[in-house]
Amino acid sequence: MQDPALPFHRLIYTSQAKLPLETGVLLRQAQKNNPARGITGGLAVLDGVYLQYLEGSEEAVEALFARILTDGRHSGVKVLERRAVTRRMFSDWSMALLEWTPGTRQIFQGFSPDSALNLYETDPTTAAPLFRAWAATRDWHPLSPSEG
Ligand SMILES: Cc1cc2nc3c(=O)[nH]c(=O)nc-3n(C[C@H](O)[C@H](O)[C@H](O)COP(=O)(O)O)c2cc1C
């Protein structure tokens, strides 16, 4: 049974994009679908790698992730974290896109195990803190539920 103290579910994964990148198309799909399903989150894209943070009810997040898993626009999907949480991190955004600025790069550098900035090698134990640090910046292109 779901713990009432942990009403939300989050799933963080990374994958390798098939080129050409279709980030705009993906974001429009997320904007169309996520609000009705109560899903919010963030997406980072760098050098052909996706890093996505999804949050909402367990049922909604897992149903979306099952579709994402079979999406031919990426491969090598690696789940970094999947757990129940107390609150949302991106409550206002149906799916925000991270903007790469000196600040967001520096945050990522601080969490990276080596000098290469490779999203695919994000440490599973620091994936959520990484998004939390990014979320505290204003360096996002938000798509709010109301825009959808
Ligand atoms: C990296 C990545 C992230 C995605 N994120 C979302 C998302 O947040 N919401 C969503 O509905 N679809 C997302 N998709 C697309 C889904 O895999 C799927 O194509 C889409 O939900 C189908 O939407 P439709 O039923 O409106 O055609 C994502 C796909 C990829 C490759």
The ligand as a Tripos MOL2 file, in Angstrom:
@<TRIPOS>MOLECULE
LIG
   31    33     1     0     0
SMALL
NO_CHARGES

@<TRIPOS>ATOM
      1 C1         13.7320   11.4110  -23.7690 C.3       1 LIG1
      2 C2         12.2320   11.3300  -23.9240 C.ar      1 LIG1
      3 C3         11.4070   11.9980  -23.0210 C.ar      1 LIG1
      4 C4         10.0190   11.9610  -23.1440 C.ar      1 LIG1
      5 N1          9.2290   12.6000  -22.2250 N.ar      1 LIG1
      6 C5          7.8980   12.5400  -22.3450 C.ar      1 LIG1
      7 C6          7.0490   13.1730  -21.3900 C.ar      1 LIG1
      8 O1          7.4850   13.7810  -20.4090 O.2       1 LIG1
      9 N2          5.7040   13.0940  -21.5970 N.ar      1 LIG1
     10 C7          5.1480   12.4340  -22.6540 C.ar      1 LIG1
     11 O2          3.9260   12.3880  -22.7650 O.2       1 LIG1
     12 N3          5.9280   11.8380  -23.5750 N.ar      1 LIG1
     13 C8          7.2780   11.8760  -23.4400 C.ar      1 LIG1
     14 N4          8.0590   11.2440  -24.3760 N.ar      1 LIG1
     15 C9          7.4060   10.6590  -25.5640 C.3       1 LIG1
     16 C10         6.8190    9.2950  -25.2970 C.3       1 LIG1
     17 O3          7.8020    8.3050  -25.4550 O.3       1 LIG1
     18 C11         5.6760    9.0060  -26.2840 C.3       1 LIG1
     19 O4          6.1480    9.1320  -27.5940 O.3       1 LIG1
     20 C12         4.5210    9.9910  -26.1290 C.3       1 LIG1
     21 O5          4.1240   10.0710  -24.7720 O.3       1 LIG1
     22 C13         3.3320    9.5540  -26.9650 C.3       1 LIG1
     23 O6          2.4500   10.6310  -26.9850 O.3       1 LIG1
     24 P1          1.0980   10.5850  -27.8380 P.3       1 LIG1
     25 O7          0.3340    9.4270  -27.2660 O.co2     1 LIG1
     26 O8          0.4680   11.9050  -27.5750 O.co2     1 LIG1
     27 O9          1.5200   10.3750  -29.2690 O.co2     1 LIG1
     28 C14         9.4500   11.2510  -24.2290 C.ar      1 LIG1
     29 C15        10.2800   10.5740  -25.1230 C.ar      1 LIG1
     30 C16        11.6540   10.6050  -24.9910 C.ar      1 LIG1
     31 C17        12.5180    9.8870  -25.9940 C.3       1 LIG1
@<TRIPOS>BOND
     1     1     2 1
     2     2     3 ar
     3     2    30 ar
     4     3     4 ar
     5     4     5 ar
     6     4    28 ar
     7     5     6 ar
     8     6     7 ar
     9     6    13 1
    10     7     8 2
    11     7     9 ar
    12     9    10 ar
    13    10    11 2
    14    10    12 ar
    15    12    13 ar
    16    13    14 ar
    17    14    15 1
    18    14    28 ar
    19    15    16 1
    20    16    17 1
    21    16    18 1
    22    18    19 1
    23    18    20 1
    24    20    21 1
    25    20    22 1
    26    22    23 1
    27    23    24 1
    28    24    25 2
    29    24    26 1
    30    24    27 1
    31    28    29 ar
    32    29    30 ar
    33    30    31 1
@<TRIPOS>SUBSTRUCTURE
     1 LIG1         1 GROUP 0 **** ****
